[in-house]
Amino acid sequence: MDKQTYVAIMAGGIGSRFWPASRTNYPKQFLDILNSGKTLIQATYDRFAAFVPAENIYVVTSNEYINIVKKQLPQLPLQNILGEPSRKNTAPCIAYISYKLHQLNPQASLIIAPSDHLILDPVAFNKVCLEALGFVREHNALITLGIKPTYPNTGYGYIQYEQQTVSDNVYKVKTFTEKPDLDQAKMFIATGEFLWNAGIFVWQVKNVIPAFAKYLPEMFDVFEAEKSHFNTVEESQALQRIYPLCTNISIDFGIMEKADNVYVIPSSFGWSDLGSWNSAWENLEKDYMHNASAGGNVIVFDTQRCMIQTPSDKLVVLQGMEDYIVVDTNDVLLICKREKEQDIKEYVAEIKRNKGDKYL
């Protein structure tokens, strides 16, 4: 295992598209969405622990989730659970861990990954990560992992890349595109020049900090002013000063779409961002009528292509349903057409307006 390699698992999101299973006080990264025996963050940790020392794996989460992380990852050193005072998207989160590691080890290589993605082939994933680490040690490069698309998905961002390699399996990125419409997505697939954006990054921290200076100078200035407090008892107070001054922006918008040293490795390791109930349905085992049930005690009649999650101690009988999401918790029952799943965020906003935070 390489002592110069570090991992940051980002675990601060609230997973609102998985409501009502995912709640503000216990979001989806801490749930066993696929009934696999592990929560999503536990599976993510185990994936990296196969080739990175435990003391080099960090979790960056919201302060309110620190105790959940401690409980779910007891093998993680307590000092490696980093709490953010507020949610400001991925750029401040990545600036924080990059500055912290740079103070500890200026030669650190860093893999950054979300806590809630599904990867079915961890061996292939590890191989790609090691390829990326080898490249960034030799080049001033920011690498993103791109997934070879299997169909025109409109829920993912896309990466267009040059067709000539710069090294084995490493390509220069041409453009980033946010979630396209169906016609665009079909065109992207047809060209063979586009990959899905997995939101997994690899670089040396000494090379990403100058990118903050160039493309997010205000954020760079506030972290730079406080950097001497990282890895000291003053770190928490420093974050309280830093975060209110940070823009709410993703690393993709803030740096990756602007920088000229961004590269991609086209990858196939059974990836899904598990961003919605439909993606859970796609990845769960199904019955002969294409219904997927996660952990429930369910009997169906004349029902097909449904995503069903219900408590195991309650018998649920469904009849005559097609293409529905059915999620039952102890205080909320959601019944929603699968094609309307992108509206769940709107339903949650409406519930907040009418019912307050009780069911969120």
Phi, psi and omega in degrees: 000140186270119182288347180271353182262132179234157178232137172241118177262118182273121189222038184256357185286167181251355172056046188294336180286350174259014173298146006267003176291317179272124181239160181304322183271356179202075189282178195298331182296342180258013181248154173265076187301322186262011178056045185264350185097353176227145171287167183297319181290327177295319178295321179295314179301312183299324179300316182280327181297344178292337182219006177232135180301142183304324182289350179258006179258126180243150170243125176254118186220180174281148180310324185289346182256002184303316182293328177293317178299316178304317183290319184278335180235066183296340180282349182279130176304136185303324182290351179267003174260110188254125181259132174266138181288340178203162180272117181231028181072192193275337184295310178297322178302314182287324175299318181301304183293327180293316178295317181300314181290325179298325176291326180282317187207098184299343180263012185295135167261143189229131169254129179244129183216146172293156183274351195238024179263155177259132175227114187275339182238081183296333179294314177296322178298313179301320180299315180295318179300318180292323174300315181296317180298319178299321182290315184289340176287337182258345186223151172281087190223145170250115184256139171239145178270128179249142183259130177296118187288144180252346177196165185282077180285131180263002181262356181249154167282159183236149177240124173264137184226153175298148185274350179264129179288149172260342176200176180306114173066015177245131185231151175285138178278136176265306184213156168248141176230130175290178186312117183272168170280175188297319180297318177299313182299319178298319179295318179302314181296318184297326182288333184074009183255005188237148177233156170286144179272111184278347181069028176245127189236151178221131176193173169269139185297330180293342180262340179274331181298317174299332177292323173298318181299322185278319191253337176228064189299325180293320178294317177304315183299318183288323177289320180299320181294334185251003192298332182292345181272348179292144182066025173231176178293347181273358187300314183299316179294324178298318179297324178296332177276325186287309194297322177298339182267357183270140172290145174277099186208147178277158177295330179297307179293317189289320187231307192300323181284348183251329187291151182258007179240042181258131182231161181225147171248114176295129191225154172221102177221033176066049187267141165216142178279359181043052185273352188201170179297328177296321179291328174296315178303318181298329188258359178265154173294143184240155175278185186291346175258014176066030170269139177245129181234126181254102171072012184263173177245083197236137170237132182238148174228133177049041184232134183215152176055039179255149172256120188233124172229117183220160179295144182289342181268007178235127175282128179241128179244124180242138178224136169072026181252141177226128174061048178244154166258126177234114180232121181243126174239184184290343182228358181220139170240121177251126172233115191213138174300137181301325181291346181258013187297333178293345179275354182301324177300322178292322178299317180297319178297320179294320177298319179299319180293322186266331187238000183075205186267359189304322186256012183259000000 
